[in-house]
Amino acid sequence: MKKKIVSLFLISAMAVSMLAGCGGSSSSSEKEGEESKNKEDYDLTLYSINTTDPDFDTWLEDVEGATGLNINVIAAPTDSDTRQQKITTILSTGDSSVDIIEINDEMSAAFKNSGWLEGLNDTVMTEDIRDQFAQGYLEDMITDKEGNIVGVPGYTGYLAFWVNQEIMDEVGIAQINTKEDFMKYMQAVSKDGRYGYGGSWEKTYVFNEIAQFVNMFGGDYFNWTKEENKEAIQFLHDMVENKQTAIDQIADKYEQMNPKANDGKYGSWFMWGLGTDYEKADMLGSDKIHMAMVPDFSETGERVIFTDSWNYVLNSASQNKEAAVKFLQYMADEGGMKASYEAFDRYPARADVAEKVVPDTDPAKEMYARYASECKVSGRPMLPQTMEFITDMGTIFQSCMKDEISVDEFCGKAQKLVEKYSE
């Protein structure tokens, strides 16, 4: 099947060309004929991030076959800033040319209370369906202030805890469950240019790990007056001071971090995804690099883990809502999740579906099932001005790790940022 994808730029260019070439001379019948043709061609338009995937055509064919819909696809820009600007413009201007859009968590936090997205409680995310998703994620990321769920998660992607089993065997440590276990591992591993822990501490990435450590200590990312929050930052600062994690990682995004993990520079770390980079390097496996259970540093016994997702959302301005709802119902069901898993390696967002469609040979299946059942699964802490908040928190964190400000000063500044971006 020929891929039915056009860029937003191309659509705009075609529109301008038609207006310039035809001017005001086009007859009413010509315009009506063109509009009729467009309506007959497609049932809905999808704004997708996956069009560059080699299996996109197969996925689209599956969706169209299962739903009976004829779907027009617009390829979203690959640059994240450009993509967010385009999507913001579409939604904020009431542009009805796009019906379904894929948005990430950052955009969900910014858009969910805007009125630009259609509530799905009564049509797609009905009680029996939404009960199968991670409740913390639904509440944190895609439920608006009125209680309306405005998206369908396209997958589950945990911020998993990863360890290098070869290093664990070398130092004779079998598991890392508690703060004491973690500290013992840090001390045993960190020597000769190797670190017990590695992080992605670039200023727009590090909030993932700050929030994870705050959670492990039993704190609250939105309340920096809590002692547990201070403990978490002090713990990270002490790891830098004791050379158990590297200060130069403040420049690292995940792309720079994974090769270091493959080279054995880190004994443990947090990372999104299913370990594709490790697999390519022949380093993925129970005897090499693998996921492990998230440690609990608090006294509550509750393990906390983040999941992220891209969500399918329905543009409130859509004129094809009946078809759009049909599409969303399929994506929330077993068939749609199976299609996405097989085409894009997107791990099903519903635990019950994952149990059915993910083969037992998938190395992530056992640990993902444990994360879903043994951990409190939540969305990441974001505020409407998402990127500003993330960047500012990352900036003051880096200053703290470099001893430009104290841990107490960091906590004070962090609280002011929460208050500033919560207004």
N, C-alpha and C positions, 0 to 999 in steps of 0.2 A: 504494500500500500504506500502510495506517495505521501511523504510527510507534509502535513498541512500547516506549515509554520511560516509566519511572517514576523518581521520585527516591527516594533512600535514606530520606529523611525520611518520604515518603508510605508506604513499606513499613512503617516502624516505627509510624507513626500507625495504619495499618490493623490491624496486629497488636495494638496496645494496645486499639483499639476493639473488635475481635472478642473479646478476652479479657474486657473490661469488660462488654460486652453479653451475652455468652453464659454467662459465669461457668463453673461446673462442671457445668452442666446439659446440655452438648452430648453427644450419644450417640457411642459409638465408631464407629458406621457413618457418622455425619456427618463426623467427623474424617478417617476413612479415605477417604471420597469426595472430600473437599477435597484431601487429599494426592495422591490418584490423578489428580485433575483437573490439579493443578499439574504433575505429572510428565509428563502427556500433552501439556500446552500447549507446553512448551519443552524443547529438548535441552540448552541451557546458558544461563547468564546472563553477560553482558558488562558490565563497569563501564567506561564510555567517557567520554572527554573531548571527543568530537567531535559530540555530539548537537545542539549549537546551529548546526552548519554547515548551510546550506540544502540541501546535496547529501547529507545523511546518509541520508535515506530511500533514495535511489538506490544509495548504497554498500551499505546493509544488504540491499537486494533482490538486488544482485549477489552478495554473499557467501552469502546463503541459497540462491540459485539454483545457485551453483557447488558448494556443499558438501552441499546437501540438508538442512541444519540449520535448525531453527526456533529463533531466537535471541531471548531476552529481553534487554532493554537497560535498565541503570540509568544515569541521567545523573549523572556526577561533578560535585561542586560546582565552580563557576568560581573561587572564591577558593582560592589555592594552599595556604594554611595549613590551611584547613578540609578541603580535599581530602586532604592528606597525613595529617591526623589521622584522617579516616574510613578511609582505606586501611590505615593502621597498625592501627587497631582491628579491622578485618575480618580481617587476616592474623594478628595476634598472638593473637586469641581463638579461632582455629580455626573461624571462621564459614564454613560451607560454602554459604551462600546465593549467593555469587558465585564463578564459575569462572575467568573470564578478566578480568584487570585491566590497564589501561594505566598504566604508571608512567614517570616521567621519570628522568633520570640521578641526580638527588639521591636519589630513593627507591631506585634500583638500588644505589647505594653503601651505603645504610643497610640494605637488606633481603637482599642477595645471599648473605650468610653466616648468615642467621637460621634457615634450615631451613623458612621459610614458603613458599618457592617450589619448584616441582617442576623437577628437572633434565630437560633436553630433548635431551641428546646422542644418545640411542638412538631417539628417536621423531620429532623435528622437525629439530633442528640437527645432523643427521648430517654426517659428514665431507664428503661431496660438496656439501652445501648450505652449510655454514658456511665453506667455502673461498671462497665467492663474496662474503662480507661483508668489510668492513675488519677485518683481524685485530687490529690494535691496539685498536680500539674494543671488539671482543668480549672481549678479554683484560682490558682496563682496567675495563670497566663492567658486564658481565653474565656473567662467569665467576667462580664461587665458589672458595673455597680448596681444594676437592676436585677442581677442574677441570671442574665441571658448568656448562654454559651454561644460564642460567635465564630467558632472554628471547629474543624475536624482534624485532629492530629494525623499527620501523614506517616509517622513512624515513632518509635521510641529510641532515643539515643542517650544512654547514661553517661555521666561523667564518672567513668569507672576508675577504680583503684587498680593500678597495674604494678606487678613486681617482676623482677628478673630472678627466675628460679635457680639459675646457675650460681648467682651471687648468694641467694639465700642458703643454698646447700653448702657453699664455700664457708660461710660464717656460722653455719650450724643453727640457724633459726628457722623453725618450722612454720610459724604463723605470726601475723601482726594483727592482733585483735584490740589491744588497749594502748593507751599512751605509753605505758611502761615498755610494752613490746616494741613500739615504734622507736622510742628513744634508744633502746638496746640495739636495735637494728642500725640506727643512724651511727652510733658509736662504732659498731663493728665494721661497717661498710666503708665509712668515709676516710679514705687515705689515698695517697699517691695519685691525686688528680681524679679520684672517683668519689661520688657523693651518694649518701644514703637516700637523698630525695632530690628530684629534679622538677622544675616548674617552668611554666610558660608565663613569664612575668612582664611581658610587654604591656604598656599601660592600658591598652584597650582589651587585653586578654586576662589579666591577672585577677580581675574581680571574681572569676569563676572559682579560683583557688582560695581567695580570701573568704568568700562566702562558704565554701566547703569546710574550711578549718573552723570558722565561726560556728557552723552547725555541729561539727564534731565535738566542740567544747560545750555545746548546749546553749549557744548565744543566739542573738537576733540581729541580723544584718541591718535592720532598720532602727536599732536602738543601741547606740554606741556608749551609753551610760552603763551598760551591763558589764559586770566584771568578767564574764565569760568571753566577751568580745576582746577585751584587753588581753586576756590570757592567750587567745589565739594569735594575736599580732605579736605579742612578746615571744611566743613559741617560734613563730616564723623568723623573727629577728634573731633569736638565739641560735637557730640553725645556721643562719648566715654567719654570725659571729664565730661559731664553733666549726666553721667550714664543713658543715654537713649538707649544705646546699650552696649553690654558687651565686654570688652577687652579679656576675656578668650575664646571668639569664634574664636580667631586666630588659634585655634587647630581644629576647626570644619569643616568637610566636610558635604555634604548634609545628609549623614546617621546619623550623630550626631545631626543635626539641626532639622529634622522633628519630632523626639520624643519630643523635647522641645516645638515645636509649638503645638503639640497635648496636651501637659500638660499646655498650657496657659501661657507660659513664655514670648511669643512675641505677640505684637499687630499687627505687619505687617512684611512682608519680601518678598524677591524675590525668586522664585523657579521654576525649570523646571518641566514639566510633568503635568499630569491631576489630581494629588491629590490622587494617589493610597494609600499612607501611611495614609492619613487623613481618607480615606474611610474605611480602615481596622480597624482604631481606632474609627469608628463611629463618626468622627468629621468633615466630609465633608457635607456641606449643606449651603443654603442661610442664615440660622440662626446660623451657627457655623463658620467653616473655608471655605472661598470661594475666588475665583479670583475677582479682582476689576480692574478698569481702571488705567492704569499707570499715575501717577501724572506728571505734567509739571511744573518744577521750573523756566523755562526761561520766557522771555517775548514774545517769538515767537508764542506761541499757538500751537506749533507742538509737539505732543507726539511721542516718539521714543521707539521702543521695539525690542529686539533681538529674532530671531528664530534660532534654530539649527536643524541639521538633520544628518542622515547617508545617503550617496549618493551611488547609484549604478554607477560604472564607468567601462568603457571598456578598458581593457589592450591593448595597441597599438600593442603588440606582438601576440595578439590572432590570431589563424588560423581559427576561427569559427565566423567571424564578422557578417556574414549574420544572423546566428541564434542568436547571441548576440544582434544585433539590434532589432530583433523580440521580444526578451525578454524585452529589455529596452522600446520599444514602448508600450508594455502591462503595464509595471510598471508606465509609465507616464500617462496612460489612466485611465478612471474611473474604469474599472474592476480590474486592478492591485492594485489601491489604496483602493478599497473596500475590496479586499482580505486581504491586510495588516492591515486595520483597524479592521476587524473582527477577524483575527488570533492573531495579536500582539498588539492591542490597539494603533496602530500608526495613529494619526490624519492626515487625508489627506492633502498633501502639496498644493493642488489646492483648493482655496476657493470655486470655482464653484462645484467641486466634493463633498467637505465637506457638502455643502448645500443639496445635493441630498442623500448622503449615510449615514450621521450621523443622528441618530434619535433625535427628539426634546427633548427626555428625557435625553439625555447626558448633564450633568451639565456644560460641557465646551463649548457647541456649541454656546450659545449666546455670551459669552465673547470672544471666539476665532473669531467669526464673526465681533465683534466690533474692536478687535485688527487689523484684516485684513483691515477693511475699514476706521478706524479712526486714525490709527497710521502709522508712517513711519517704515516699517518693514525692518530690515537689518540683515546682518550676523555679527558675533562678530569680533572685530579688531584683526587680527592675522597676523604674519609675517612668512616667510618660516621656520625659526628656531623656530618653534612654542613653544615647551615646554620650551626651554631655555628662551625665551622672557617672557612667562607666569610666570615661576618660579622666575625670577629676579625681575619682577614687583611686584609679591606677597611678596617677601622678603623685598624690600624697603618700601612697604606699611605697613607691620607689624611693621617695625622699626619706621615709622612715628607715627602710632597709639600708640606705646609704649613710644613716646617722646624721642626716641634715635636720631632721626633727625627731623628737623623742616619741616613744610609744604613746605616752599621755597626750602629747600634742596631736599625734595622728588621730586618736580617738575623738578629741575635741573637734578637729577639723572635719572628720567623717560625719559626726552628728550634725554639724552645720550644713553639710552637703545634703544629707537626708532631708533636713528641714527646708532647705532652699528648693530642692527639686520635687518636694511633696506639695508645694504651694500651687 
